[in-house]
Amino acid sequence: MKIHIDKNLCTGCEICVNHCPDVFMMWGMYMKADFDVAHPEKYQKAVRETAGMCPKQAISID
């Protein structure tokens, strides 16, 4: 599972970090626009929920 965050859309509201910190905290620390999720089977549901919660729809998943 690969996550893409559009840095032009992201407002830094941290909804993603608050909802799924095991995945999105790492993004916040390194600010990579594209990154792979370690253990995708464990986080798949939470990552998809989190992407749907983004107010700017800045998160996409492959």
FITOR-195931 format. One record per residue: z negated, y, x negated of N, C-alpha, C, O in turn; residue in three letters. Coordinates in steps of 0.001 Angstrom, whole numbers, padded with zeros to 6 digits, always signed. Each point is the difference from the previous one (the first is absolute). Layout:
ZYXZYXZYXZYXALA;...
END
This chain:
+000000-001166-000849+000000+001166+000849+000000+001233-000897-000866+000156-000861MET;+001847+000716+001074+000111+001225-000770-000218+001185+000948+000528+000027+001112LYS;-001301+000932-001564-000277+001194+000789+000686+001187-000655-000021+000151-001222ILE;+000625+000685+002046+000573+001250-000473-000697+001136+000737-000126-000022+001225HIS;-000320+001002-001980-000614+001184+000593+000855+001203-000365+000209+000301-001175ILE;+000276+000376+002197+000810+001197-000212-000945+001148-000336-000694+000524+000872ASP;+000677-000147-002129-000925+001045-000454+000332+001360+000602-000856+000884+000045LYS;+002089-000711+000415+000376+001264+000647-000579+000110+001401-000205+001104+000507ASN;-000057-002237+000116-000574-000009+001346-001520-000109-000006-000668+000534+000885LEU;+000126-001223-001879-001445-000248-000054-000771+001313-000105+000307+000854-000833CYS;-001318-000711+001699-000823+001215-000006-001331-000209-000704-000777+000942-000155THR;+000509-002170-000272-001270-000284-000670-001176-000112+000950-001141+000223-000405GLY;+001392-000562+001655-001067-000083+001004-000951-001173-000249-001126-000003+000496CYS;+001577-000986-001260-000774-001177-000390-000321-000959+001136-000920-000809-000123GLU;+001647+000881+001209-000173-000993+001069+000277-001393-000559-000700-000957+000333ILE;+001715+000846-001177+000343-001309-000571-001133-000525-000879-000349-001178+000067CYS;-000215+002047-000879-001101-000400-000883-001221-000407+000815-000673-000975-000336VAL;+000387+001701+001385-001162-000311+000828+000187-001283+000800-000961-000740+000210ASN;+002190+000464+000242+000238-001181+000825+000163-001274-000829-000426-001074+000425HIS;+001033+001185-001590+000277-001180-000821-000221+000352-001478+000955+000051-000776CYS;-002196+000187+000396-000289+000462-001364+000354-000988-001092+000307+000417-001116PRO;-000339-001708+001394+000321-000990-001032+001441+000141-000483+000307-000355-001138ASP;+000567+000863+001980+001407+000174-000370+000290+001451-000380+000569+000261-001060VAL;-000949+000666+001904+000433+001381-000187-000854+000807-000970+000438+001058-000451PHE;-001622-001512+000119-000790+000689-001003+000725-000041-001339-000014+000974-000752MET;+000650-002110+000458+000746-000121-001248+001153+000994-000043+000286+000583-001046MET;+000374-000392+002182+001088+000966+000040-000539+001386-000321+000592+000730-000794TRP;-001699-000370+001401-000584+001314-000227-000392+000236-001453+000062+001127-000492GLY;-000460-002179-000180-000408+000138-001397+001197+000201-000925-000093+000716-000997MET;+001208-001345+001327+001158+000033-000897+001187+000787+000549+000911+000335-000757TYR;-000902-000037+002038+001027+000801+000657+001423-000522-000225+000931+000785-000180MET;-000771-002090+000192+001334-000580-000073+000602+000025+001399-000674-000337+000973LYS;+001920+000728-000869+000656+000037+001303+000313-001406+000500-000005-000241+001207ALA;+000276-000687-002117+000310-001379+000361-000950-000923-000735-000188+000120-001211ASP;-000409-001044+001950-000872-000967-000654-000084-001280+000810+000202-000007+001215PHE;-000504-001078-001919-000147-001303+000635-001456-000214+000395-000923+000457-000674ASP;+000746-001166+001786-001346-000329+000476-000403-001342-000589+000685-001006+000185VAL;-001798+001004-000890-000554-001268-000482-000550-000757+001204-000650+000598+000858ALA;+000895-001870-000784-000463-000849+001110+000525+000502+001356-000792+000290+000897HIS;+002108-000187-000746+000556+000543+001244-000401-000775+001241-000117+000583+001077PRO;-000098-001895-001207-000398-000781+001179-001363+000446+000519-000276-000104+001195GLU;-000550+000585-002066-001347+000457+000382+000040+001381+000662-000793+000281+000899LYS;+001710+000576-001340+000003+001396+000446+001152+000378+000923+000097+001153+000421TYR;+000771-002097-000102+001188+000318+000777-000312+000734+001307+000604+001034+000286GLN;-001520-001548+000492-000324+000613+001290-000579+001404-000192+000404+000936+000690LYS;-001328-000790-001606-000641+001303-000226+000995+001031-000526-000059+001169+000381ALA;+000970-001593-001251+000994+000930-000542+000938+000470+001102+000332+001183+000066VAL;+000098-002093+000796+000890+000396+001098-000713+000932+000986+000595+000967+000477ARG;-001846-001247-000174-000773+000898+000864-000120+001378-000634+000155+001021+000670GLU;-000431-001008-001952-000177+001247-000717+001285+000824+000000-000043+001212+000211THR;+001166-001850-000443+001281+000711+000021+000227+000650+001363+000513+001116+000079ALA;-000890-001803+000981+000146+000548+001345-000944+001153+000294+000258+000793+000905GLY;-001331-000690-001644-000981+001067+000211+000358+001297-000737-000558+001057+000295MET;+001478-001139-001241+000336+001175-000805+000598+001081+000900+001022-000239+000643CYS;-001639+001426-000583+000482+001038+000896+001388+000543-000362+000684+000558+000858PRO;-000273-000711-002087+001317+000485-000443+000997-001126-000209+001124+000237-000443LYS;-001533-001474+000763+000860-001180-000195+000536-000058-001428+001181-000264-000225GLN;-002071+000516-000735+000375+000040-001412-000019-001381-000656+000453-000147-001135ALA;-000969-000860+001831-000153-001334-000586+001032-000945+000588+000107-000141+001218ILE;+000656-000509-002097+000920-001036+000449-000275-001271-000789-000515+000044-001117SER;+000866-001177+001714-000322-001310-000566+001247-000849-000091+000791-000062+000942ILE;-000616-000590-002075+001102-000959-000187-000592-001369-000156+000734-000974-000171ASP;
END
